[in-house]
């Protein structure tokens, strides 16, 4: 892989987009994701967040794990592994999915792309090679190939994203519905575009061979020059996904294969993902345990909260009364939402207490002094941020 970064060393891989990102990361704010050097932010996290919400931004998803599953048994194998019915995923469509241990504890979540009748692509946040190999055991005609380093991917999110792609010459992209896949010729190769993303807003993900990554970046940014296009990093992504009430590994859930303590991982039902557990399809990993949980109810439920005041409830406990005498849950993610103009949070709360009062004990710092307050929490049923443009086809121009 080409590199112009003298500070990368040999321990972190560089994204095919890195030469352009390096020039724009004026804060030199880097972290790591799956062995890749990865931008935490470029200039300022809040500035990048507002770019995503008001114009559009690019987010490098090259480090995301990508697996090609193909063969006559590919559909059956995936259907045995994930909780959702893979047979219902139509050609050139994407579906969100989760997979679990035999105990019904969630290993990871991700997306399945149906690229042909016998060809799929699975994407996820963490390496899943070993579990995929176990899941494929016993199926004669299926192959699993890690294509993470063989496919460059860039997420384009925000209200002007469709206008940018049209300006780039991707004719017909405005006809793509959410979770559709479309293909376009690009420098003698094929550019795959999916109407997917992790911000809860209008957005797309662009997939190309690494050798054409810089050409894709340059043409995309040329097309987006008058549409406010900017890069954004992990910090802004976390803000946007929380407003959309999307779950994040190591925040809303622990990956079951990495968890040490008993039940410090989660189940799909605890994470409000029961709609993706299909008991009508053939057997899948975790089915028996999940059926029992559905019948008896979940111990915890992930809950969306609107909290009084403007102090984020990061790391807070949730109590059943204002005196804070009985702890009934804990906050997983929290922030003051600029778009919603509210103090929002996701929290794991013991299901038996969901119908009563909820109070958060918040600790915060002000001019180097520590303070605390107890704030009333209001349960919310819908995502905090869900603009109509995210679902509209064709999406409106901004």
Phi, psi and omega in degrees: 000135180290144178214141174240011184264109182285350184260357185288330183069198182249001186266338178244136176282155179250134177298150173302338178271000190301319179305322178285322181291322179301319181292331183267345182275079187287344177270352184053043184263094184242151170225201181225145176215117178051040176085001178258145168288130195217138184282124171283315170200166183256314180231304180202130186299317181291323176299316180294322176301315181293330175298317180294321183279336186244341177222253174198158180214160179249141181229125184284116178247023174301322180290345179299137182289136182227129182232133174264122178244118183218161181125169183300328182264009185299313181296316181296319180296314179294323179295329176287332185274314187262164184277341182271157180278104182294332181298340181273353179281118182280165179301137180060041174230157179241143178225135174286142184208164175225159175220150193228165170284175177297339178274003178080012179270138190285127177277312181191169171237163182183197180232146175246124176260125174266107185262340177197177180299327182238024182221128181227160168234129177251129175242146179201166186282332184235157178303137183227023185303311185297317182291324177295320178296319177295320182293331180276351182297130179095348176263120188286323187243069174209139176234143179239122183233128176283113182247022183304314183276354183260003184218117176274142184217137182224128179268131177242113188231146175129166187296336179263007186298317180293320179298322178295315181294323176295319179294334178283348178104012179274079185293130180095357181297334180289351178270352180290128176272163176307131180077011172280157173240135176229158183234142181222142175293141182208106177050048178079003179232194181239130174261121176263133180234126176245141177273078184220170178168181188231027182244349184078006182245181171300135180184166183218160172235133186249132187234126185210160176292145186305327183297338181255011185297315182291324175298319178297313180302311184296318180289324178294316181288329174294319179290332183263007184303321181265010181242015173075025184292135180212154172279152174222156186248197185295323183297314178292325177300318181295325177293313183294318183291329178293320176299328178276357181063034174275144181276153180232131175302147181070007175231295176277332179213150172262138178291126190303324183285352179250357186274135181266311186279147183298128178058028168270004168259184185228168176247162177303323181293322178296332182264015180062032179249023180298336179294346178261005178260109186256103181278355180276343181274172179299174186305143175219161183300126179090002187301312184298315181294321181290326177295320177297319180295320179298322181288322183265342183097157182270148179291317179240159174223128175290127190232137175272130185234138167254119189250138179303148175083192182232015178265113181303139184269045183295127178069017185276154168272153174251135182239161181272352178211166184291338180282352178058046181264346178220114179281129183234005180177185182209148180279134178262322179213144181205152177191160164276122185269115177295324182286319184272341185058050181209159177267102191249160179199156165249139183216143172270116185236139177301125189303325183294343182255005187296331185274352180265192178290150178229132181228141179249134174264112189250130174249136181211165181247140176220114181050051175069011176245146184264136180227165174216154176208157177250125186236142178287142180246138177245127179289140177241140182267328184257162175303150180294327183227118180207074183292146180303330182297337180294337183246346186292139175223116357285151178288148180289151175280145178235000000 
